[in-house]
Amino acid sequence: MKENDKRLLPRYEVVEQLKNARKAQDVTQEVLAARVGTKKSNISRFESGKYNPSLDFLVKVAESLGKQIHIKIS
């Protein structure tokens, strides 16, 4: 695995977990965007990995799905 891929792995894991939570709740990207207060295109870019989200954005998305973000440094 390339060094850059290793560096991005935590971001991809968070994106995948939030995307799976959205799908498990049968929430569309449009509905999630409305809950978060953003555009559907931002949710789409976020889920495709084409957007580097801020921690605040991740927290908003998680809370909109009834989830929490926990950060562990090891």
N, C-alpha and C positions, 0 to 999 in steps of 0.2 A: 504494500500500500504506500502510495506517495505521501510525502510529509504534508502537503496541502490537504490531501484527502483526510488524513488523520486529524488535522486541525479543524476541519469542517464537520467531522462525525457527530459531535455533540449537537450541533445545530440541526443536522438531518434527523437525529433521533427525536428531538423535541418536535420538529415539524411533523414527523410521522405519527407520533403519539397524539398530537392535537388533531391531525387529519382523521385518524382512526376514531377518536372520540366524537368528532363531528358526524362521521358516517354512522357510527353506532347509534347515535341519537336521531338519525334521519333528518339532520339539519342541512339545508342547502347552503352553498357558499353565499348566496344572496341574503338569506336569513342571518347567517353568522355575521356578514358584513354590516347589516343593519344593527345587530346587537352591539358590535364593536364600535360602530360609528365611523366606518370606512367604506370604501367602494369594493364591490365584488371583485374587480380586477386586482386589488391589493391582496385579497384572500387567495385568489388563483395564483398570483405570482409567489406568494408566501408558500403555498402548498407544493408548488412545482420546484421550489428551491432557487428561484430567480430573484429573490428578495432577501436581503439581510435584515431581519427584524431586530428592532430594539427590544430590550428587556421589558419596557413598558408595553409594547405591542404584544409580546408573548403573554404577559400577565392579563391584558385585556381579553385576548382570545381565550385563554384558559378560563377566566372567570365567566365569560359569556357561555361557556360550555359546562359551568358548574364544577370546574377543576381548579387546581392550584399548581403553581410552579414551585418546585423545590430544587435548590441548587446545592450540589455537594462538591466540595473541593477535596481532592484526595491526592 
